[in-house]
Amino acid sequence: MREKIDKDALQREQAQLLRSHGMSARRAADITGLTVDVVRNLCRKIVPNVSDENLHIKIENNEACAFCGAPVEKHGGAGRPRRFCSDHCRRQYWRLHRDEQKKNPDIIFMRICKYCGQPFEIYGKNDRKYCCRDHYLKDFYGDIAEREARNREEFLTRQLSDLTRLLA
């Protein structure tokens, strides 16, 4: 739940930054994954600092930060061009866009959940036995609702046997 809240806050922050650098609401919505109406409502009071209609082209050409739209400094060395203006923007961007990360297919493993029997994928470590934490807890501790029902049933049968013994 906390990750969802953090992701929403990051998406909103990114949309506001993009709009403040002159990007259209529709383009900011496409980049952040929010709806156009949400972006417009978030940025209603923001007046763009720069009227740059081609900001999305600058982002694609690594001339502007992919998260906030600020200009990216060119470095003189060889290698890959910079995509972000700062480490903060890089971390925030990849936190929002985890599905875009390139994954090595050699370390993607298919397993079957020990609790529900459904197949699931693991990236990296090959030691997971459950598809989610909920199934681990249910398998390890048992289903709480089932346990409570069993306890309630045992309690009621004990009380019933005590009453029958007292009445007899």
C-alpha positions as CSV (number, residue, x, y, z in Angstrom):
1,M,0.0,0.0,0.0
2,R,2.8,2.4,0.9
3,E,4.5,1.7,-2.4
4,K,1.3,2.6,-4.2
5,I,1.0,5.9,-2.3
6,D,4.7,6.7,-3.0
7,K,4.2,5.9,-6.7
8,D,1.2,8.2,-7.0
9,A,3.1,11.0,-5.2
10,L,6.1,10.5,-7.6
11,Q,3.8,10.5,-10.6
12,R,2.2,13.7,-9.5
13,E,5.6,15.3,-8.8
14,Q,6.8,14.3,-12.2
15,A,3.7,15.7,-13.9
16,Q,4.1,19.0,-12.2
17,L,7.7,19.3,-13.1
18,L,7.1,18.4,-16.7
19,R,4.2,21.0,-16.9
20,S,6.3,23.6,-15.2
21,H,9.0,23.2,-18.0
22,G,6.4,23.7,-20.7
23,M,5.2,20.3,-21.7
24,S,1.6,19.9,-22.6
25,A,-0.8,18.2,-20.2
26,R,-1.5,15.4,-22.7
27,R,2.2,14.7,-23.2
28,A,2.9,14.8,-19.4
29,A,0.0,12.4,-18.9
30,D,1.5,10.0,-21.5
31,I,4.9,10.0,-19.8
32,T,3.6,9.7,-16.2
33,G,0.8,7.3,-16.8
34,L,-1.8,9.6,-15.3
35,T,-4.9,10.7,-17.1
36,V,-5.0,14.1,-18.8
37,D,-7.6,15.4,-16.4
38,V,-5.6,14.5,-13.4
39,V,-2.5,16.3,-14.8
40,R,-4.6,19.4,-15.7
41,N,-6.1,19.5,-12.2
42,L,-2.7,19.1,-10.5
43,C,-1.1,21.8,-12.6
44,R,-4.0,24.3,-12.7
45,K,-2.0,26.9,-10.9
46,I,1.3,26.2,-12.5
47,V,2.4,28.7,-15.1
48,P,5.0,27.0,-17.4
49,N,8.5,28.6,-17.0
50,V,9.5,27.7,-20.5
51,S,7.1,27.5,-23.5
52,D,8.9,24.6,-25.1
53,E,6.5,22.6,-27.3
54,N,9.3,20.2,-28.3
55,L,10.2,19.1,-24.8
56,H,9.4,15.4,-25.6
57,I,11.8,15.5,-28.5
58,K,14.5,16.9,-26.3
59,I,13.9,14.1,-23.8
60,E,14.1,11.5,-26.5
61,N,17.4,13.1,-27.7
62,N,18.8,13.2,-24.1
63,E,18.9,17.0,-24.1
64,A,16.3,17.3,-21.3
65,C,15.9,15.2,-18.1
66,A,13.5,12.3,-18.6
67,F,12.0,12.9,-15.2
68,C,11.7,16.7,-14.7
69,G,12.5,18.1,-18.1
70,A,15.4,20.3,-17.0
71,P,18.3,20.7,-19.3
72,V,20.9,17.9,-19.1
73,E,24.6,18.7,-19.1
74,K,26.7,17.0,-21.7
75,H,29.8,15.3,-20.5
76,G,32.9,15.3,-22.6
77,G,33.8,11.6,-22.2
78,A,32.9,8.7,-24.3
79,G,30.1,6.4,-23.5
80,R,26.4,6.7,-23.0
81,P,24.8,10.2,-23.0
82,R,23.2,11.4,-19.7
83,R,19.5,10.9,-19.5
84,F,18.8,12.7,-16.1
85,C,19.9,16.0,-14.6
86,S,20.6,14.4,-11.2
87,D,20.7,11.2,-9.2
88,H,17.5,12.2,-7.5
89,C,15.6,12.4,-10.8
90,R,17.2,9.1,-12.0
91,R,16.1,7.3,-8.9
92,Q,12.6,8.7,-9.0
93,Y,12.2,7.9,-12.7
94,W,13.2,4.3,-12.3
95,R,11.0,3.9,-9.2
96,L,8.0,4.9,-11.4
97,H,9.1,3.0,-14.5
98,R,10.2,-0.4,-13.2
99,D,8.6,-2.2,-16.1
100,E,10.9,-0.4,-18.6
101,Q,14.1,-1.8,-16.9
102,K,16.0,-4.2,-19.1
103,K,16.2,-7.6,-17.5
104,N,18.6,-10.3,-18.2
105,P,16.6,-13.3,-19.5
106,D,19.2,-15.8,-18.1
107,I,18.2,-15.0,-14.5
108,I,14.4,-15.1,-14.9
109,F,13.2,-18.3,-13.3
110,M,9.8,-20.0,-13.4
111,R,8.6,-21.5,-10.2
112,I,5.3,-23.0,-8.9
113,C,3.8,-21.5,-5.7
114,K,3.9,-24.0,-2.8
115,Y,0.5,-22.7,-1.5
116,C,-1.7,-22.1,-4.6
117,G,0.1,-24.2,-7.3
118,Q,0.2,-21.3,-9.8
119,P,3.3,-20.6,-11.8
120,F,5.2,-17.3,-11.2
121,E,8.4,-15.6,-12.4
122,I,11.4,-14.8,-10.2
123,Y,14.0,-12.3,-11.3
124,G,17.4,-12.7,-9.7
125,K,17.5,-15.0,-6.7
126,N,16.0,-18.5,-7.3
127,D,15.0,-19.3,-3.7
128,R,11.4,-18.1,-3.5
129,K,8.8,-20.8,-2.9
130,Y,5.6,-18.6,-2.9
131,C,4.2,-16.2,-5.4
132,C,3.4,-13.6,-2.8
133,R,3.8,-12.8,0.9
134,D,0.2,-13.5,1.6
135,H,0.5,-17.1,0.4
136,Y,3.7,-17.6,2.5
137,L,1.9,-16.4,5.6
138,K,-1.2,-18.5,5.0
139,D,1.0,-21.6,4.4
140,F,3.3,-20.9,7.4
141,Y,0.7,-19.8,9.9
142,G,-2.5,-21.1,8.4
143,D,-5.4,-19.1,7.2
144,I,-6.4,-16.9,10.2
145,A,-10.1,-17.0,9.3
146,E,-10.0,-20.8,9.2
147,R,-8.1,-20.9,12.5
148,E,-10.6,-18.5,14.2
149,A,-13.6,-20.6,12.9
150,R,-12.0,-23.8,14.3
151,N,-11.2,-22.1,17.6
152,R,-14.8,-20.8,17.8
153,E,-16.2,-24.2,17.0
154,E,-14.0,-25.9,19.6
155,F,-14.9,-23.3,22.2
156,L,-18.6,-23.8,21.5
157,T,-18.4,-27.6,21.6
158,R,-16.5,-27.4,25.0
159,Q,-19.1,-25.0,26.4
160,L,-21.9,-27.3,25.1
161,S,-20.3,-30.4,26.7
162,D,-19.8,-28.4,30.0
163,L,-23.5,-27.5,30.0
164,T,-24.6,-31.0,29.3
165,R,-22.4,-32.3,32.1
166,L,-23.8,-29.7,34.5
167,L,-27.4,-30.5,33.6
168,A,-26.9,-34.2,33.8
